[in-house]
Amino acid sequence: MIDDLSNIAHNPLPARIDFYPGDLRDPVFLKQTFDAVSPAGVLHFAGAVVVPESLERPLTYYSRNSYATLRLLGEMRRRSIDKLVFSSTAAVYGIPATGVVSETSPLLPINPYGQSKLFSEKIILDVQAASSSHHRPLRTAILRYFNVAGADQSLRTGQQGKSTTHLVKRIVQTLTGQQPHLHVFGTNLTTPDGSCVRDYIHVRDLVDLHVRAYRRLEVDPAPLLFNCGYGQGASVLSMVACAEQVSRRSLPTVASPPRKGDPVRLVADNSRLRHLFPDWTPVPNPLQTIIASALAWEEQLLARQMSPRPAPPPAPASDA
Ligand SMILES: NC(=O)c1ccc[n+]([C@@H]2O[C@H](COP(=O)([O-])OP(=O)(O)OC[C@H]3O[C@@H](n4cnc5c(N)ncnc54)[C@H](O)[C@@H]3O)[C@@H](O)[C@H]2O)c1
């Protein structure tokens, strides 16, 4: 795995998985890493991911998302690496008129994050089209994630980004006392309970889709592009109620004004995904599983932070 540690404090992987700390935009690093690994294909998750920050630092987002993708593709094509799975986002749809979006819905991102991801998609699709006459044409899968949440249920991995605005992370931070209350942005909207509606997908189900997409590319060159969501909306307040029920704790909330540019409702039409992978089976009780696994992971993170640090090694003996 490559990561430049811009949004994680340290390598989160077990020791048996090779970790290459570095920036995708650094051509020397990329060349050396690809020389060392000789990958058969690439799953490209890296990027800058915080929407409000993208409004303040657009250049960072175009650079970390679009330019990094361009550099990565350049290195892949130089080596005729022919399989790429790319993490895209529902933010490419902007504020949809209906709230339920299919892959053919208008692509109208409203912030640099969504725009930079859409540029990345276009770069990938153009390179893929141009490579069709090459001896190893590029095979691509673009996965448009909706709201990814939850942790590995055996707690090997979970969310640990240094900066995050994700609802479920904020919920478990509140449940564990790291913040006094949860802001609910928008409580008087045109939804049944007045709060925003999103399509939360458990990270395990998303990982499963990556494996399926990659395996499909191994046997079928047809480009894939599909929404990754359950096709079910859940409101912020219903997530709060679910969190209280799962944790058996109360979750204090504060009603706050809606955030600028937040769609009221954003839910995946996932028929393409269901058609591609008819036997894809989400985790049972996905929302409860999302909250329970995210909470268990957060508690593990906290316990690690509070455990005493190992004593520093003794100072070297003085020559004096
Ligand atoms: N989490 C979600 O709900 C969600 C939704 C839609 C799309 N996505 C996409 O999924 C991917 C992963 O998101 P995440 O939520 O795990 O975020 P994350 O911040 O935890 O992971 C992204 C990683 O990329 C690394 N990175 C950034 N720029 C880099 C560079 N130039 N070179 C090397 N590493 C770099 C960061 O250090 C970070 O660890 C992103 O591409 C994001 O756009 C996530």
The ligand as a MOL file (V3000), in Angstrom:
LIG
                    3D

  0  0  0     0  0            999 V3000
M  V30 BEGIN CTAB
M  V30 COUNTS 44 48 0 0 0
M  V30 BEGIN ATOM
M  V30 1 N -15.4440 7.7590 3.2710 0
M  V30 2 C -16.4430 8.0210 2.4400 0
M  V30 3 O -17.6240 8.0990 2.8390 0
M  V30 4 C -16.1690 8.2310 0.9810 0
M  V30 5 C -17.2350 8.5610 0.1490 0
M  V30 6 C -16.9920 8.7320 -1.2050 0
M  V30 7 C -15.7160 8.5340 -1.7170 0
M  V30 8 N -14.6960 8.2350 -0.8830 0 CHG=1
M  V30 9 C -13.3530 8.0740 -1.4680 0
M  V30 10 O -12.7130 6.9540 -0.8870 0
M  V30 11 C -11.3020 7.1580 -0.8200 0
M  V30 12 C -10.8420 6.8760 0.5970 0
M  V30 13 O -11.5200 7.7930 1.4630 0
M  V30 14 P -11.3910 7.7390 3.0340 0
M  V30 15 O -12.6700 8.2380 3.5920 0
M  V30 16 O -10.8570 6.4080 3.4630 0 CHG=-1
M  V30 17 O -10.3290 8.8980 3.2830 0
M  V30 18 P -8.9300 8.8560 4.0050 0
M  V30 19 O -8.4550 10.2710 4.1120 0
M  V30 20 O -8.9910 8.0440 5.2430 0
M  V30 21 O -8.0200 8.0630 2.9500 0
M  V30 22 C -7.3380 8.6970 1.8890 0
M  V30 23 C -5.8370 8.4610 2.0690 0
M  V30 24 O -5.1320 9.0170 0.9550 0
M  V30 25 C -3.8810 9.4970 1.4320 0
M  V30 26 N -3.3880 10.4640 0.4370 0
M  V30 27 C -3.9160 11.6630 0.1070 0
M  V30 28 N -3.2220 12.2300 -0.8790 0
M  V30 29 C -2.2220 11.3630 -1.1930 0
M  V30 30 C -1.1470 11.3790 -2.1500 0
M  V30 31 N -0.9860 12.4090 -2.9870 0
M  V30 32 N -0.2930 10.3270 -2.1950 0
M  V30 33 C -0.4510 9.2730 -1.3420 0
M  V30 34 N -1.4450 9.2050 -0.4230 0
M  V30 35 C -2.3190 10.2340 -0.3560 0
M  V30 36 C -4.1990 10.0920 2.8100 0
M  V30 37 O -3.0780 10.1280 3.6820 0
M  V30 38 C -5.2850 9.1390 3.3320 0
M  V30 39 O -4.7520 8.1410 4.1990 0
M  V30 40 C -11.0690 8.5970 -1.2630 0
M  V30 41 O -10.6250 8.5810 -2.6020 0
M  V30 42 C -12.4430 9.2470 -1.1610 0
M  V30 43 O -12.6120 10.2880 -2.0950 0
M  V30 44 C -14.8750 8.0740 0.4510 0
M  V30 END ATOM
M  V30 BEGIN BOND
M  V30 1 1 1 2
M  V30 2 2 2 3
M  V30 3 1 2 4
M  V30 4 1 4 5
M  V30 5 2 4 44
M  V30 6 2 5 6
M  V30 7 1 6 7
M  V30 8 2 7 8
M  V30 9 1 8 9
M  V30 10 1 8 44
M  V30 11 1 9 10
M  V30 12 1 9 42
M  V30 13 1 10 11
M  V30 14 1 11 12
M  V30 15 1 11 40
M  V30 16 1 12 13
M  V30 17 1 13 14
M  V30 18 2 14 15
M  V30 19 1 14 16
M  V30 20 1 14 17
M  V30 21 1 17 18
M  V30 22 2 18 19
M  V30 23 1 18 20
M  V30 24 1 18 21
M  V30 25 1 21 22
M  V30 26 1 22 23
M  V30 27 1 23 24
M  V30 28 1 23 38
M  V30 29 1 24 25
M  V30 30 1 25 26
M  V30 31 1 25 36
M  V30 32 1 26 27
M  V30 33 1 26 35
M  V30 34 2 27 28
M  V30 35 1 28 29
M  V30 36 1 29 30
M  V30 37 2 29 35
M  V30 38 1 30 31
M  V30 39 2 30 32
M  V30 40 1 32 33
M  V30 41 2 33 34
M  V30 42 1 34 35
M  V30 43 1 36 37
M  V30 44 1 36 38
M  V30 45 1 38 39
M  V30 46 1 40 41
M  V30 47 1 40 42
M  V30 48 1 42 43
M  V30 END BOND
M  V30 END CTAB
M  END
